[in-house]
Amino acid sequence: MQFDFVTLEVDGSLRNPVVILAVTTWACILAIVSAFGAIAWVRSRAAVEAGAQNRGVAAVLGVALLYMGTPVAQAIIGNVIYALQAKWDGGPDVVSVGFWGGPPVWPAPLVGLVAAYVVFRRARSRRSVASARA
């Protein structure tokens, strides 16, 4: 049994297509999680029971932890992409990738915040329409 191991150091900027894919993947994940967190928050604020309000706070705190883990998550996604690429090309069994400067951390949280803002905005417009009808 042969065990191959390769260590790579690559450009961590958006000039690298793998970094773009890693950042985009994490941005999509954060956008989905942020939207669901915002939905949980909006529903918890409309609830009268304390348990439901606590679930909204827990959802927002969980999303905040994901935001803080953005640099690590993007590096892991980039490593997985390089490992899959090496596996498909018949390369080594194990690939370890280091990113010079690391993938940029601002795009993914920005996309997530926009997704949460859209949910909050829609909830607010629904409330104003409902109150206007009443």
Secondary structure, DSSP 8 states (H G I E B T S, - for coil): ----EEEEEEE-STTSHHHHHHHHHHHHHHHHHHHHHHHHHHHHHH--SHHHHHHHHHHHHHHHHHHHTHHHHHHHHHHHHHHHHHHHTT--SEEEEEEES-S-SSHHHHHHHHHHHHHHHHHHHHHHHHHHH-
